């Protein structure tokens, strides 16, 4: 795992938030658009950086768009708290009320059958380190058992995705620290 480092965008790029005006005219590559109860995932190229947009805006059901508004807000809050943590995509903004944009991390879904992972103690140690950093920022993912939320980067490092279910607590409060410890 030596040398397997996720490269974060330049800090100035990380601070600039994307808007619908920037994305509207750009071509996108659909990563997932055919699941009626799940958000659309679209890949954009913005200023030389690849961005994933998670969007509920095209869903016809009002209740699903409302759900999407709440979950994308929750995901943006978690990603904002995790800014700079290697193994977590960087927040690139909330272009609309039903969407969240984040940096694209090339890789593939972690799978028990993957020969690179079977018995790979360094990968597991790196994953534990990412989870410790997430918890140190008072964020609890709540859905790591779902295989689609754990990927292996192109460099072989663990990447945690999909923070829509995550809970964020105030690390300065005793209740927040206790909640992270309990969860």
N, C-alpha and C positions, 0 to 999 in steps of 0.2 A: 504494500500500500504506500510505500515511500514514494514521494513525488506526486501522489494522486491528490491534487488540490483543485477545488472548484474556483474558477476565477470570477470574482465579483466585478460588476461594472465599475468604472471609474466613479468615485464618490460624487462628483458633480453630476454625472449622468444619472446616478441613483436618486439624487434629490429632485431632479426634474420630473414632474408627473405628466403622464400622457393624457391627452384629451381626445374626445370623439372627433374633433376637427382634424387632429393629426392622423387618426386611424381611418376615417371615413373614405378617403380617396385612395388608400393603399390596397394593393391586392393582398389577399390572405389565403393561407393554406388550411383547409379544415382538418383538424386532428380528430374531432368527434363532433358530429352534428345530427346523428340519426337516433339519438336516445331521447324519447319524449319527456322523461322525467328528470333528465340530467342536463346540466348546462352545456352549451356549445363551447368547444375549445377551438380557438382559431390562432394560427401562427402568423405573425407579422414580422416584417423587417423594418425597423425604424432607426434611421441614423446609423446603420451598420450593426445594430443590435437586434437579436431575435427576441421577440416578445410573445408570450402566450396570453390571450384574452379569454377569460372564463366569463361567459355571458348567458344570462337567462332572459335577455330582452326579446328574443324572437319566439319565446314560448307563448302559445295562445291563451293559456289559462292564467287568469288574474292572480289566483292564489299561488301559482308556481312562480310568477314574477315577484310577488310579495316575499315568498320564501327565499328567492334568489337575492332580493335586496338585503334581507337580514343576513344570509350566509356569506355573501360577498363582503358585506361590511365587517363581519366577524373575521373572515379570512384576511382582509386588509389590515385589521387591527393586530392580528397575530403576526403577520409578515412585517409590519412596522416595528413591532417589539423585537423581532428576530433579525433586524437589519444587521448585516455583517457576519451572521453565523454561516459558516461553511456547511454545505449540505442542505441548505434551504434556499429556494428561489428568492430573488430580491423583488420587493414590491416596486411596481412601476406606476401605480396609481389606480384610481377608480374612475375610468372615463365616463361612466354613467351610473345611474342608480341600481342597475341590475348586473353590473360587471366589475371585475377586478383584473388588472393587468400585472403580469410578473415576468421576470426574466426567464428565458427558455434555457433549460439545462439538458444538453443532449445526453442520451443514455437510453436504457431500456428497463422494463419492469424486472424487479428482483424476483427470482424464481428458485425454489429449492433444487430444481433439477439442473440449474446452471452450474457447470463444472468449476467456474471461477469462484463460486461462493461455497460450494460444498466443502466443509471442514476448514474454511478460510477464517482463522481466528483474527487476523488483522482487520478483515472487513467487519466482523462483529464488534471488535474493540472500537473501530472508527464509528460504527453506528451507535454504540453506547455513548461515545463522546458527543456525537451530535445531539442525542436525546438529552444528555446531561446539560448541554448548553441551552437547549430549548427550555428545559425545566428551570435552569438558572435565571432565565429571563421571565420566569413566572407564567409560562405558556404550557398548557397540557393539550396534546394533540387529540386524544380520545379515540382515534381510529387507526392506530398503527397496525392492528391485527389484519386489516384489509390489505392484501398483497399489492393492489394497484397504487397504494400510497407510498410504497418504498421502491425506489429505482436505483440502478447502478449507473453512475455517470460514465462517460466515455473513458475517463481515467481509471475507472474501477472503484470510485469512492461512493459511499452511500448518500442518497438524496431522499429527503422526506418531502412529500408533496401533499397537497389538498388539506389545507388548514381550515376548511369550512366548519368543521365540528369543534374546532379548538376553543378552549376557554382561556382567557387571559385574566390574571389576577394582579393586584397591586403588590409588588414585592416588598414595599415598605411596611405593609401591615402584617400583623401576626396572623390574621385570618387568611390573608392571601398566601403566606408561606405555608400555613397548615393545609390549605386546600391543595396546593401543588404537591405537598408531601403525601396527602391522602389519595389523591387521584393518580 
